Amino acid sequence: MDAEAGVAGADQLPRRQYYMNLLLLAYQSFGVVYGDLSTSPLYVYKSTFSGKLSQYQDEETVFGVLSLIFWTFTLIPLLKYVTIVLSADDNGEGGPFALYSLLCRHAKLSLLPNQQAADEELSSYYRNGFAPRNGSSPWLKRFLEKHKKMRTVLLLIVLCGASMVIGDGVLTPAISVLSSMSGLQVRATGLEHSSVVLLSCIVLVGLFALQHRGTQKVAFMFAPIVIIWLLSIGGIGLYNIFHWNPNIYQALSPYYMVKFFRKTGKDGWIALGGILLSMTGSEAMFADLGHFTSASVRVAFITVIYPCLILQYMGHAAFLSKNTFHMPTSFYDTIPEPVFWPVFVVATLAAVVGSQAVISATFSIVKQCHALGCFPRVKVVHTSRWIYGQIYIPEINWILMVLCVAVTIAFRDTTLIGNAYGVACMTVMLVTTFLMALIIIFVWQRNIIFALVFLVFFGSIEAVYLSSSLMKVPQGGWVPLVLAFIFMSVMYIWHYGLRRKYQFDLQNKVSMRSILSLGPSLGIVRVPGIGLIYTELVTGVPSIFSHFVTNLPAFHEVLVFLCVKSVPVPYVSQDERYLVGRIGPKEYRMYRCIVRYGYKDVQRDDDNFENMLVMSIAKFIMMEAEDASSSASYDIANEGRMAVITTTDASGSPLAMRDFNGLADSMTTRSSKSESLRSLQSSYEQESPSVSRRRRVRFEVPEEDDMGQQVKEELMALVEAKHAGVAYIMGHSYIKARRSSSFLKKFAIDVGYSFLRKNCRGPSVTLHIPHISLIEVGMIYYV
């Protein structure tokens, strides 16, 4: 009996811990995930009753608007996102690109042909319980994989969704801050609207100026602010229901929606552009999923978000049903006078928190686009030592700030900004609905009927709302369309240029037979040291290598073809990051190393990279020696075989690595560098703190009897080459369109891609390559 009680207690403890963690994550999610959604009541009714619907300001119309808000909020945020879409997260990540990466892993939909079979063995590649199978619609999978144009259309749809999310990053801060600051005019009646706009711009500039500090320093305040805001507006809504119109609950019946459209007709349909603002932030809820589990986000939504916002919308409608003349500032008019100023302060803080969430989501999606080859190289700063993946992108931050302030000054009215906001949000929602239909077929492997039901049901609702928003394109709705076109053009041109460059490399690889014909010396002088040749190819030797050989009189004794590659998963664990293989026979001393990153991984300035690379190659040499099949003579058919090397476990390493704390000149006693080069390196290290702080180590080959003589010689050659120095060799490529190319292709490559390449960060800066060790050789690609 006691034993049974002990087992029951042990079972309850993990369960209690699980629920405690669930509640903690749900609490933290308020400040990160729900900031945007919770501030919608500030501007929904004002935007809805602008335009021609202002002629129908009576109780019946207010009841109809509330009915539409209630069912819209129930069907889209609650049913679609919380119940269904949150189940399609990519190992905890959400958003259009997360769905696209899921699809690319379950079907060959990517346009960049650098996938490897080894990528599918990553622990995070397939979701638990969703191993690859033919599924219920293999014909659809074959159709999409076969037709390149369909895969291009799919990529353009994803880029459209990503561009609209970036558009949200411009419009959300503008409408949220301007709406909250407009409350000043309710009490300070003499305050001019231009002063409100100026104050809003000051708040926005301050918000963007503080982004470089990261959100972790004030993130602990975000959740309490949003919770206080939600409880405040929920309580005010409940007060207004009982004080103004207790019968407002009748408006929850769909009957009032029918009466609304019968009465208002086309004017009511155009007013849907204001009603849809009640569900803006639903996409941010999915895109900002990040480090929160879907269960914690669901708990927060169902227990607090949904009831508080519904009570607020009902109370607001109850007030308007008896005070229809208060439409322009209706939200602040519903607040009882004794609590006005505290609620105003909380509303302003909540607007800032909501804006912060969308700005962070914008940084995240730009990072995802860049990782998957759809955005130019930008500076990515990791802002938190504790929260992995929290980033800041300076270039995007200042572009967003300028655009956001420009929109605020140009429109000066939340109704016009709301028109633009509605177009952006509904487009993203439609893109998500389309991608979710494909997820249901390819990832969840359900019958195509389920996907069609999902697509038709939610797609038709969102299409009606989008059609209403598009009617307001002349009244501000053009802004997200212009922004989306610009960002989509940048993304697609960059991706197209990368793709053409990769295809050129693929088609012009140096054949192994020509390399073997040169002999172990490759026809040139081999000098001590390691040469790291950067390439985007995952197999074969790139054409730029022959260009190096013809331009450089000598080459290093050990050559490593290094490929830094992004795979369509959020994170790659350190133990699965390095793939190592051999190029040619052993006496050639040529290796290939592929370093794999996920689209949420941050490539830091890792001063231990060279050491880890040497240890990985040494482990590969030992693994190869232990494999009996590799001891035979070189077979060109085995070219391309690679092994995953774990880097966290040092126990299996054949090399001993010792920290060296001596002087820099003692470190290079066995170096082949001349005295002048060593003094030049020493002065460079003194001027570059990041280089001087690098970890200094020496490798040693232990004296072991069981190690073969050939293996020991190869390890000694590797160690001596490392001590002699490491050089980073890159191709400085210029891409030109062929003369026979069409005008559109020439414009995309010679103008668009060339402009982006010249004005973005160089690959050596992005890869944190020390300048003193960098060799660049120019080469022109005619694509």
Residue, then its C-alpha position, 0 to 999 in steps of 0.5 A: m500500500d505504501a509502495e503504491a502511494g509512493v508511486a502515485g506521489a512520484d507521478q503527481l510530482p512531474r504532473r504538478q511540475y508540468y502544470m506549473n511550467l505551463l502556467l508560467l509559460a502562459y503568463q509570460s506569453f501575454g507580454v510577447v504573443y498577445g500585445d497586438l491582439s489585446t490593443s485592438p479595442l482601441y480602434v475597432y468601433k471608430s474604424t467601423f463607423s467611419g465612412k458611410l456607416s456613420q449614417y446608420q448610428d442606431e441601436e440595431t446597427v450597433f447590435g449587428v456590428l457586435s454580432l459580426i465582431f463576436w463571430t469573427f473573433t470566435l471563428i478566426p482567432l479561436l477556431k482557426y488559429v488557437t485550435i488548428v494552426l497552432s498545431a502546425d508549429d515547426n518545432g515551436e516556430g510559427g509564421p509563413f516561413a515556418l510553414y514553408s520550411l515544413l512543406c520543403r522537408h516533406a516534399k521537394l518544393s525548395l528551388l535551391p537544389n542543395q538538399q542532402a540525404a544527411d539533412e533528413e537524418l537531423s533529429s528535428y527534420y521530421r515532426n514526431g509521428f509524421a514520418p515521410r510517407n506517400g500520403s493520401s495525395p501522392w499525385l499532388k506531391r508529384f505535380l508540385e515537385k515536377h513543375k518548377k513554375m508551381r514551386t515558384v508560385l508557392l515561393l512568391i505566395v510565401l514571400c507575399g505573406a512575409s512582406m505583409v508581416i514586415g508591413d505589419g511591423v510598420l503599421t501596428p506601432a503607428i495605429s496602436v500608439l496614435s490610438s492610445m495617445s488620442g485619448l488625451q483629447v477626451r480630457a484635454t479638450g484644447l489639445e490640437h490633433s497635430s500635438v497628438v501626432l507629434l507626441s505619437c512620433i516622439v513615442l515611436v522614435g523612442l521605441f525604435a531607438l531602444q531596440h538595440r538594447g534588446t527586450q530582455k531588460v524590460a520584458f519582465m514588465f510586459a506580461p503584467i502590463v498586458i494582464i492589467w490592461l486586459l483585466s481593466i478593459g474586461g472590467i470596464g466592459l462588464y460595468n458598461i453592460f450593466h450600466w448602459n444596456p444589459n440586453i446587449y447579450q442578444a447581439l451574440s445571435p447570428y440573426y443580427m448579422v443578417k439584419f445588419f446586411r439587410k439594412t446597410g447593404k453595400d455600406g455594411w460590406i465596406a464596413l467589414g474593413g473596420i470589423l476585421l481589425s478585431m482579429t488583427g494580431s492573430e497572425a502575430m500570435f502564431a508568428d511569435l510562438g517562439h519559445f512558448t508551447s502551443a498549450s501555454v498559448r491556448v491556455a492564455f487565450i481561452t482563460v483570459i484573452y477571449p473572455c476579456l476582449i469579448l466583454q470589452y466589445m460587448g460593453h463598448a457596444a452597450f455604451l454606443s447603443k445609448n450614446t451613438f454621438h460618441m463614435p470618434t473617441s468612443f473607447y475613451d468615452t466608455i471609461p468611467e471618469p475616476v479611472f480614466w488616467p490610470v487606464f490611459v497610462v496602461a493603454t499607452l504602455a500596452a500599445v508600446v508592448g504590442s508594437q514591440a511584439v510585432i517589431s520583434a516578429t519582423f526581425s525574426i521573419v527577416k532572419q528566416c528569409h535571410a537564412l533560406g536565401c531570400f533576403p540580402r545579408v544584414k547585421v544580426v545582433h544577438t541581444s540576450r545572453w539567456i534567451y536564444g534567438q532574440i535578435y536585433i537587426p539595425e538596418i531593418n529597425w531604422i527602415l521601420m522607424v522611418l516608414c512608421v513615422a512617415v505613415t503617422i505624419a502622412f495619414r494623421d488618422t487611425t481610420l486611414i492607417g486601419n484601412a492599410y492595416g486591414v489589407a496587410c493582415m487579411t493577406v497574411m491570413l489568406v496565405t496562412t490558410f493556403l499553406m495550412a491546407l498544404i500542411i494538412i495534406f503533406v505533413w499531417q497526411r490527411n485526406i485532401i477533403f479535409a484540406l479543401v474543407f479548411l481552405v473553403f471555409f476559412g478562405s471564403i470568410e477571409a476573402v470576403y474581409l479582404s475584398s472589403s479592405l481592397m475597396k479602401v485602397p485609395q483611402g490608405g489601403w495602397v500602403p501595404l501593397v506598395l511596401a509588399f511589392i518593394f520587399m517582395s521584389v528585393m526578396y525574389i531578386w536576391h533569391y533568383g541571383l543566388r539560385r543562378k549563381y548556385q546553378f552555374d557552380l553546379q554545372n561547372k564543377v571541376s571533375m575529379r578525374s582532372i584533379l586526380s591527373l594533377g597528382p597530390s601536389l595539384g601541379i603547384v607548390r604546397v606550403p605549410g598551413i590550412g586553406l579554408i576555401y568557402t563554397e556554396l556547393v555541398t558536393g564536388v569541387p567548385s569552378i572557382f578552385s581552378h581559378f584559384v590555382t591559376n592565380l595563386p602560385a602556391f597552395h596550402e598543404v591541407l585544403v578544406f572546402l567549407c560550406v556554411k549551409s542553412v537547412p529548413v529547420p529552426y535549430v541544428s544541435q551542436d552535435e549534428r552541425y558538422l558534416v566532414g568528408r574527404i576529397g580525393p585520395k588520402e595523400y591529397r590532404m583535401y577535405r570537405c566540411i559542411v556546417r549546418y545552421g537552422y533558420k533561427d540559429v544565430q551565427r556568432d563570432d565563434d573564436n573556437f571555430e578553427n579549433m572545432l574544425v580541426m578536431s572534427i577533421a581529426k575525428f573523421i580521420m579516426m572514424e575512417a581508419e576504423d571503417a575497414s571498407s575505407s582502407a582499400s584503395y581510393d574509389i571515385a564512386n565513394e566520392g561524396r560520402m560524409a560523416v556527422i561529427t559530434t563536437t561536444d564530446a571530446s572523449g573520442s578525439p584523437l588530438a589533445m588540445r591544450d590552452f596556451n597562455g604564453l606570448a604570441d611569438s612563442m606560439t608561432t615557433r613552428s610557424s612558416k611565417s616570416e618575422s615581418l609577417r608575425s610582427l604584422q599579425s601581432s600589431y593587427e591583434q593589438e588593434s582588434p580586441s576580438v582577435s586578441r581575445r581568441r582562445r590560444v591552443r596547441f594540438e598534440v598527437p598522443e603516443e598510442d601504439d594502437m594508432g596506425q602509422q598512416v593515420k598518425e602521419e595524417l594527424m601530424a600533418l593536420v596539426e602542423a598545418k594548424h600551427a603554421g596558420v589558417a587562411y580563409i579563401m573566398g571568391h569575390s564574385y561578380i554576376k552578369a547576365r549573358r548577352s542573349s538574356s531577356f531584358l527582364k533577366k538583365f534588369a534583375i541580375d545586372v541592376g537589381y541583384s548587383f545593387l543589392r550585393k554592393n549595398c549589403r554586408g559582405p560574406s566575410v563580415t557575415l561569416h566573422i572571418p578575420h581580415i588578416s587571414l582573408i584571401e579574395v580572388g575575383m571571378i565573373y559569373y555569366v548566368 
